[in-house]
């Protein structure tokens, strides 16, 4: 890892934004430091636009003076109840807070806050790698303050708390999820004593709101290798408390010498596979939940052995309840995840058999604009250790993709609209709105999807006339 010296840190911070923060602090006679993630990311050579500034004094006073110095284009937001303020300027968001010390009661993660020193403020930080501070005052500009050897932990790729981890996690249990999240995002290791504290304090997570838990889960899912986070959550016992539907997938039951596939680790492998090809959060959620219905549908059959009939339909229904529990949006995002969970077996069933035009048309019709994501999920779902079978599946999937492309160009099935609408049918046969109209529209849709007629107006109209004749109805 690259470790810049003070002169190099000065150069890193020698930008218009930091110069103006420095000038403002010196003008007010306040000690001022950039802290936390921005400093950490300098050492990790990661881009960062969110800047946290600690002022030994009143952070709001500093923010107001800084916004005034920036002039037009600076947007100030003051949060007086929290003693913080934010200045948005171009692509930057700068948070100002006064240095403080905190104390906690057992039943809340909201601290009692008092004014403090920089040392107090660093003591209250969650992890040593987030407790790094760089002075912005002119005489000490670029000077690193690292009381807990956070730079060494960055070098060793370790997540560790500044103070006793049991107290850190008990005071604010959300830090337990943040611990796992940082380890996942950065591909770091959780230090042994810190991990033991996760295990001992796991029950404290119950005082954290579902919204905050979901925020951390989303960040874990958006990490390069999400499985690392879920495995760590499981190892310390947190996963069972916050997501029991996932831990219900663990283990392999054996009967008469037959065992089924291990569902939990298979699911994590699918999530990782999706993460390699897409940064779509909701597609990753679909991967995480694609087999969530299996524990509820697992049955033993003497002939078929272990079965999971309709696990996709059961899983689709579970998606809404899980979204409700985590206070996630019950909108098109939820419907998208439920749809992919419900449909994830369809392409696999097609690829496992003869790839017919009719089956592919219906798949395209039902999936619509989500067909590409569905295919991505299903390819990620091929985790067989049998290389011959895996290769066969992937070859068949290639054929399905080729047919999808060909049929889409030829038949225009995606977001299909019948070439003859209900109003035209009513006018043609002089019929009022009735079930017969719906039946004729359904007949023409099935005929197009089955390749009986092309997706064209005249062919569809002629087919409707033929179907109507069988019902004893003739055009007027």
Wavefront OBJ file of the C-alpha trace (Angstrom):
o trace
v 0.000 0.000 0.000
v 1.196 3.494 -0.879
v 1.899 5.605 2.257
v 2.278 9.319 1.486
v 4.428 11.482 3.770
v 3.311 14.870 5.070
v 4.546 16.746 2.017
v 2.679 14.335 -0.245
v -0.463 14.690 1.880
v -0.144 18.475 1.557
v -0.081 18.088 -2.224
v -3.100 15.727 -2.134
v -5.068 18.388 -0.230
v -3.770 21.339 -2.214
v -7.089 21.986 -3.959
v -9.344 25.065 -4.021
v -11.840 23.410 -1.649
v -9.309 22.501 1.045
v -7.476 25.816 0.712
v -10.742 27.671 1.361
v -11.539 25.406 4.360
v -8.039 26.138 5.701
v -8.395 29.892 5.189
v -11.815 29.898 6.878
v -10.556 27.925 9.892
v -7.518 30.190 10.369
v -9.632 33.320 10.022
v -11.971 32.043 12.771
v -9.070 30.787 14.909
v -10.453 27.214 14.978
v -8.607 23.903 14.876
v -9.839 22.034 11.809
v -9.280 18.516 10.444
v -10.463 16.391 7.542
v -11.339 12.992 9.019
v -12.714 9.543 8.354
v -13.408 8.016 4.977
v -11.844 10.766 2.871
v -8.503 10.343 4.657
v -8.752 6.549 4.556
v -9.377 6.658 0.819
v -6.318 8.836 0.223
v -4.191 5.976 1.549
v -6.197 3.380 -0.366
v -5.963 5.543 -3.507
v -9.737 5.444 -3.960
v -11.686 8.412 -5.342
v -13.886 10.233 -2.816
v -15.997 13.378 -3.045
v -17.654 13.283 0.402
v -15.555 15.281 2.867
v -16.027 15.156 6.656
v -14.514 18.052 8.582
v -14.136 18.152 12.378
v -13.804 21.549 14.012
v -12.644 22.007 17.602
v -15.435 24.470 18.270
v -18.752 25.085 16.529
v -19.003 23.195 13.264
v -22.091 25.149 12.181
v -20.258 28.473 12.615
v -17.445 27.159 10.452
v -19.851 25.869 7.781
v -21.637 29.210 7.499
v -18.357 31.106 7.120
v -17.090 28.579 4.578
v -20.287 28.763 2.474
v -20.048 32.564 2.508
v -16.422 32.375 1.334
v -17.397 30.063 -1.543
v -20.136 32.472 -2.648
v -22.556 31.693 -5.455
v -23.110 27.980 -6.054
v -22.633 26.957 -2.414
v -25.709 25.415 -0.758
v -25.768 25.352 3.053
v -27.953 23.017 5.131
v -27.889 23.361 8.923
v -28.969 20.541 11.263
v -29.000 22.386 14.557
v -30.375 19.451 16.576
v -27.297 17.417 15.643
v -24.793 20.269 15.689
v -23.834 19.596 12.076
v -24.022 21.425 8.761
v -23.475 20.447 5.150
v -22.166 22.541 2.283
v -22.774 21.296 -1.257
v -20.552 22.889 -3.866
v -20.315 21.557 -7.403
v -19.465 17.844 -7.113
v -18.475 18.039 -3.431
v -20.435 17.488 -0.215
v -18.625 18.801 2.862
v -19.977 17.900 6.310
v -18.941 20.067 9.263
v -19.254 18.955 12.873
v -17.808 20.150 16.137
v -15.420 17.768 17.905
v -17.395 15.874 20.522
v -17.422 13.071 22.993
v -20.318 10.664 23.363
v -21.926 8.459 25.990
v -24.738 5.958 25.535
v -27.662 4.402 27.403
v -28.271 0.678 27.015
v -31.617 0.934 25.174
v -30.626 3.404 22.445
v -27.905 3.978 19.878
v -28.503 7.748 20.088
v -25.642 9.152 22.173
v -25.533 11.892 24.751
v -23.227 14.402 23.064
v -20.897 16.978 24.629
v -18.284 19.290 23.153
v -14.861 17.665 23.115
v -11.341 17.650 21.768
v -9.993 16.036 18.605
v -8.858 13.131 20.812
v -12.413 12.710 22.124
v -13.720 12.764 18.569
v -11.261 10.146 17.354
v -12.068 7.944 20.349
v -15.742 7.823 19.326
v -14.985 6.685 15.762
v -16.060 3.186 14.771
v -12.800 1.772 13.362
v -9.140 2.710 13.433
v -9.062 3.153 9.655
v -11.881 5.715 9.999
v -10.242 7.580 12.902
v -7.468 9.082 10.765
v -7.354 12.889 10.690
v -5.299 15.423 8.726
v -4.894 18.968 10.022
v -6.064 21.737 7.661
v -4.757 24.746 9.600
v -1.968 26.505 7.690
v 0.906 25.898 10.181
v 0.158 22.122 10.327
v -1.489 21.657 6.912
v -1.132 18.009 5.842
v -0.094 16.702 9.274
v -1.558 13.245 9.954
v -3.031 12.492 13.383
v -3.221 8.702 13.801
v -3.491 7.760 17.508
v -4.660 4.161 16.891
v -2.217 3.070 14.164
v -4.962 3.143 11.560
v -2.417 3.418 8.744
v -0.809 0.185 9.950
v -4.239 -1.479 9.936
v -4.764 -0.254 6.368
v -1.438 -1.850 5.448
v -2.399 -5.103 7.182
v -5.967 -4.930 5.777
v -7.537 -5.216 9.231
v -10.832 -3.895 10.621
v -10.368 -3.035 14.290
v -12.087 -0.676 16.751
v -10.147 2.201 18.361
v -11.344 1.344 21.875
v -12.579 -1.885 23.499
v -14.780 -3.478 20.773
v -17.426 -4.794 23.175
v -18.163 -1.251 24.337
v -17.996 0.127 20.793
v -20.570 -2.371 19.513
v -22.807 -2.314 22.569
v -22.962 1.488 22.468
v -23.957 1.576 18.795
v -24.910 -1.874 17.460
v -25.135 -0.565 13.888
v -21.339 -0.551 13.975
v -21.449 -4.356 13.895
v -23.011 -4.276 10.439
v -20.655 -1.487 9.387
v -17.762 -3.672 10.517
v -18.839 -6.474 8.192
v -19.683 -4.013 5.432
v -16.228 -2.377 5.464
v -14.532 -5.773 5.547
v -16.582 -6.743 2.484
v -16.172 -3.517 0.519
v -12.419 -3.305 1.120
v -11.747 -7.072 1.206
v -10.221 -6.666 4.702
v -10.139 -9.069 7.648
v -11.916 -8.512 10.949
v -9.393 -8.588 13.808
v -9.950 -11.514 16.222
v -10.949 -9.537 19.329
v -13.255 -7.380 17.217
v -14.886 -10.472 15.715
v -15.403 -12.025 19.161
v -17.169 -8.824 20.215
v -19.479 -9.165 17.201
v -20.477 -12.629 18.423
v -20.984 -11.513 22.035
v -23.012 -8.414 21.198
v -25.096 -9.750 18.304
v -28.399 -9.572 20.255
v -27.937 -5.781 20.528
v -28.767 -5.528 16.808
v -32.447 -5.804 17.787
v -32.558 -2.107 18.728
v -31.517 -1.050 15.199
v -34.259 -0.078 12.749
v -34.905 -2.212 9.692
v -34.176 0.762 7.435
v -30.624 1.113 8.801
v -30.044 -2.635 8.568
v -31.210 -2.569 4.949
v -28.835 0.302 4.110
v -25.894 -1.818 5.229
v -27.168 -4.947 3.454
v -27.488 -2.936 0.235
v -23.878 -1.776 0.568
v -22.744 -5.361 1.165
v -24.706 -6.498 -1.900
v -23.075 -3.757 -3.994
v -19.579 -4.863 -2.938
v -17.275 -6.620 -5.426
v -17.699 -10.002 -3.664
v -20.985 -9.836 -1.673
v -20.704 -13.418 -0.397
v -17.859 -12.377 1.927
v -20.240 -10.131 3.869
v -23.004 -12.700 4.212
v -20.545 -15.379 5.318
v -19.147 -13.034 7.993
v -22.667 -12.130 9.141
v -23.440 -15.820 9.408
v -20.210 -16.678 11.238
v -20.866 -14.159 13.998
v -24.576 -15.012 14.332
v -25.984 -11.715 13.070
v -27.508 -13.128 9.892
v -29.951 -15.391 11.726
v -31.203 -12.383 13.690
v -31.640 -10.004 10.760
v -32.416 -12.368 7.876
v -33.708 -15.765 9.103
v -35.113 -16.602 5.658
v -31.530 -16.853 4.394
v -30.175 -18.979 7.239
v -33.154 -21.324 6.748
v -31.442 -22.333 3.500
v -28.391 -23.735 5.275
v -27.397 -27.356 5.525
v -27.947 -30.540 3.564
v -30.509 -33.108 4.675
v -29.725 -36.720 3.761
v -32.346 -39.440 3.462
v -31.737 -42.997 2.272
v -28.297 -41.865 1.201
v -29.579 -39.001 -0.954
v -28.772 -35.378 -0.162
v -29.925 -32.210 -1.902
v -27.814 -29.256 -3.049
v -26.608 -26.922 -0.288
v -28.838 -23.904 -0.913
v -27.179 -21.157 1.155
v -23.710 -21.295 -0.381
v -25.184 -21.937 -3.829
v -27.179 -18.709 -3.441
v -24.069 -16.742 -2.445
v -22.239 -18.157 -5.465
v -25.068 -16.962 -7.717
v -24.917 -13.482 -6.139
v -21.164 -13.325 -6.758
v -21.676 -14.471 -10.353
v -24.193 -11.671 -10.918
v -21.879 -9.165 -9.218
v -19.178 -9.954 -11.799
v -21.394 -8.831 -14.676
v -23.795 -6.231 -13.259
v -23.867 -3.495 -10.620
v -27.695 -3.445 -10.625
v -28.644 -3.610 -6.917
v -32.090 -5.071 -7.612
v -30.712 -7.788 -9.884
v -28.381 -8.713 -7.017
v -31.406 -8.825 -4.679
v -33.118 -11.146 -7.171
v -30.038 -13.383 -7.090
v -30.059 -13.394 -3.281
v -33.757 -14.346 -3.176
v -34.042 -16.565 -6.250
v -34.220 -19.801 -4.186
v -35.690 -18.285 -1.015
v -38.803 -20.468 -1.419
v -36.894 -23.762 -1.369
v -36.913 -24.428 2.395
v -40.719 -24.119 2.417
v -41.190 -26.417 -0.586
v -38.618 -29.108 0.223
v -40.204 -32.562 0.118
v -38.927 -36.136 0.071
v -40.309 -38.390 -2.640
v -39.183 -42.047 -2.811
v -39.023 -41.853 -6.614
v -37.913 -38.266 -7.325
v -35.880 -38.040 -4.091
v -35.653 -34.395 -2.879
v -38.026 -32.007 -4.639
v -38.687 -28.257 -4.473
v -41.806 -28.022 -6.625
v -43.049 -24.466 -7.228
v -40.271 -22.953 -5.108
v -40.065 -20.112 -7.616
v -43.762 -19.220 -7.164
v -43.476 -19.478 -3.367
v -40.325 -17.342 -3.475
v -42.067 -14.762 -5.641
v -44.776 -14.366 -2.991
v -42.146 -14.106 -0.223
v -40.413 -11.164 -1.916
v -43.108 -8.657 -0.945
v -43.034 -9.742 2.717
v -39.235 -9.468 2.819
v -39.347 -6.010 1.232
v -41.961 -4.973 3.790
v -39.817 -6.260 6.665
v -36.774 -4.313 5.484
v -38.826 -1.195 4.679
v -37.712 -1.392 1.070
v -39.744 0.260 -1.712
v -42.946 -1.602 -2.573
v -42.904 -0.262 -6.116
v -41.530 -1.317 -9.487
v -38.237 -2.334 -7.812
v -40.048 -4.905 -5.672
v -42.135 -6.075 -8.628
v -38.972 -6.463 -10.712
v -37.297 -8.657 -8.054
v -40.465 -10.732 -7.559
v -40.827 -11.198 -11.319
v -37.248 -12.457 -11.746
v -37.586 -14.791 -8.743
v -40.853 -16.150 -10.163
v -39.436 -16.615 -13.667
v -35.890 -17.778 -12.942
v -36.661 -21.429 -13.754
v -38.165 -20.686 -17.174
v -34.978 -20.176 -19.250
v -33.330 -23.116 -17.477
v -36.276 -25.385 -18.343
v -36.078 -24.266 -21.974
v -32.307 -24.767 -22.125
v -32.640 -28.221 -20.562
v -34.989 -29.357 -23.343
v -35.373 -28.682 -27.049
v -35.204 -24.935 -27.626
v -38.475 -24.322 -29.495
v -39.546 -21.034 -31.058
v -42.874 -21.177 -29.204
v -41.270 -21.521 -25.760
v -38.809 -18.715 -26.474
v -41.587 -16.412 -27.772
v -43.594 -16.944 -24.596
v -40.521 -16.341 -22.453
v -39.878 -13.074 -24.292
v -43.536 -12.079 -24.013
v -43.670 -12.697 -20.245
v -40.264 -11.181 -19.431
v -40.588 -8.087 -21.615
v -37.833 -5.526 -21.038
v -36.427 -7.623 -18.173
v -35.442 -10.514 -20.446
v -31.737 -9.601 -20.516
v -31.544 -9.396 -16.712
v -33.462 -12.664 -16.392
v -31.014 -14.407 -18.710
v -28.096 -12.930 -16.739
v -29.581 -14.293 -13.491
v -30.196 -17.727 -14.983
v -26.675 -18.022 -16.376
v -25.345 -17.031 -12.936
v -27.524 -19.799 -11.475
v -25.529 -22.482 -13.327
v -23.112 -23.486 -10.568
v -22.875 -27.220 -11.255
v -19.525 -28.781 -10.424
v -20.145 -31.233 -13.279
v -18.203 -29.435 -16.011
v -19.790 -31.464 -18.817
v -23.335 -30.616 -17.686
v -22.353 -26.996 -17.030
v -20.921 -26.664 -20.543
v -24.080 -28.226 -22.013
v -26.284 -25.749 -20.126
v -24.211 -22.760 -21.230
v -24.278 -23.936 -24.854
v -28.062 -24.307 -24.676
v -28.299 -20.867 -23.107
v -26.369 -19.510 -26.058
v -28.972 -21.050 -28.340
v -31.783 -19.486 -26.278
v -30.104 -16.074 -26.539
v -29.689 -16.452 -30.313
v -33.347 -17.415 -30.702
v -34.399 -14.516 -28.485
v -32.521 -12.102 -30.723
v -33.821 -13.666 -33.931
v -37.459 -13.844 -32.802
v -37.378 -10.334 -31.357
v -36.140 -8.921 -34.666
v -38.638 -10.974 -36.660
v -41.759 -11.085 -34.487
v -41.406 -8.014 -32.221
v -42.696 -9.916 -29.180
v -41.058 -7.847 -26.435
v -43.748 -5.589 -24.880
v -46.185 -7.273 -27.260
v -49.357 -5.417 -28.201
v -52.005 -7.322 -30.227
v -52.038 -6.121 -33.843
v -55.846 -6.075 -33.640
v -57.321 -4.349 -30.582
v -60.590 -4.914 -28.785
v -62.265 -1.850 -30.261
v -61.631 -3.061 -33.811
v -63.027 -6.515 -32.945
v -66.199 -4.986 -31.472
v -66.693 -2.837 -34.574
v -65.996 -5.773 -36.945
v -68.625 -8.039 -35.346
v -70.894 -5.335 -33.908
v -70.370 -6.719 -30.409
v -70.632 -4.894 -27.059
v -67.804 -5.308 -24.494
v -67.967 -8.983 -23.442
v -65.970 -12.121 -22.666
v -65.957 -13.090 -26.356
v -63.729 -10.077 -27.166
v -61.201 -11.196 -24.574
v -61.319 -14.787 -25.853
v -60.645 -13.689 -29.455
v -57.762 -11.443 -28.356
v -56.321 -14.334 -26.345
v -56.646 -16.657 -29.345
v -54.697 -14.319 -31.606
v -52.032 -13.753 -28.931
v -51.525 -17.513 -28.518
v -51.415 -17.995 -32.286
v -48.677 -15.402 -32.653
v -46.663 -16.749 -29.709
v -46.982 -20.310 -31.038
v -45.882 -19.197 -34.500
v -49.209 -20.135 -36.153
v -49.509 -16.658 -37.691
v -47.042 -13.752 -38.028
v -47.304 -10.719 -35.764
v -49.061 -8.667 -38.459
v -52.419 -6.909 -38.607
v -53.944 -8.583 -41.688
v -52.933 -12.094 -40.655
v -54.262 -11.505 -37.130
v -57.556 -10.109 -38.452
v -58.093 -13.110 -40.725
v -57.329 -15.477 -37.837
v -59.857 -13.685 -35.610
v -62.536 -14.044 -38.296
v -61.803 -17.795 -38.482
v -61.958 -18.190 -34.696
v -65.187 -16.174 -34.527
v -66.769 -18.375 -37.208
v -66.233 -21.404 -34.948
v -68.237 -19.545 -32.316
v -71.016 -18.818 -34.814
v -70.096 -15.137 -35.147
v -69.652 -13.421 -38.504
v -68.486 -9.922 -39.468
v -71.286 -7.422 -40.143
l 1 2 3 4 5 6 7 8 9 10 11 12 13 14 15 16 17 18 19 20 21 22 23 24 25 26 27 28 29 30 31 32 33 34 35 36 37 38 39 40 41 42 43 44 45 46 47 48 49 50 51 52 53 54 55 56 57 58 59 60 61 62 63 64 65 66 67 68 69 70 71 72 73 74 75 76 77 78 79 80 81 82 83 84 85 86 87 88 89 90 91 92 93 94 95 96 97 98 99 100 101 102 103 104 105 106 107 108 109 110 111 112 113 114 115 116 117 118 119 120 121 122 123 124 125 126 127 128 129 130 131 132 133 134 135 136 137 138 139 140 141 142 143 144 145 146 147 148 149 150 151 152 153 154 155 156 157 158 159 160 161 162 163 164 165 166 167 168 169 170 171 172 173 174 175 176 177 178 179 180 181 182 183 184 185 186 187 188 189 190 191 192 193 194 195 196 197 198 199 200 201 202 203 204 205 206 207 208 209 210 211 212 213 214 215 216 217 218 219 220 221 222 223 224 225 226 227 228 229 230 231 232 233 234 235 236 237 238 239 240 241 242 243 244 245 246 247 248 249 250 251 252 253 254 255 256 257 258 259 260 261 262 263 264 265 266 267 268 269 270 271 272 273 274 275 276 277 278 279 280 281 282 283 284 285 286 287 288 289 290 291 292 293 294 295 296 297 298 299 300 301 302 303 304 305 306 307 308 309 310 311 312 313 314 315 316 317 318 319 320 321 322 323 324 325 326 327 328 329 330 331 332 333 334 335 336 337 338 339 340 341 342 343 344 345 346 347 348 349 350 351 352 353 354 355 356 357 358 359 360 361 362 363 364 365 366 367 368 369 370 371 372 373 374 375 376 377 378 379 380 381 382 383 384 385 386 387 388 389 390 391 392 393 394 395 396 397 398 399 400 401 402 403 404 405 406 407 408 409 410 411 412 413 414 415 416 417 418 419 420 421 422 423 424 425 426 427 428 429 430 431 432 433 434 435 436 437 438 439 440 441 442 443 444 445 446 447 448 449 450 451 452 453 454 455 456 457 458 459 460 461 462 463 464 465 466 467 468 469 470 471 472 473 474 475 476
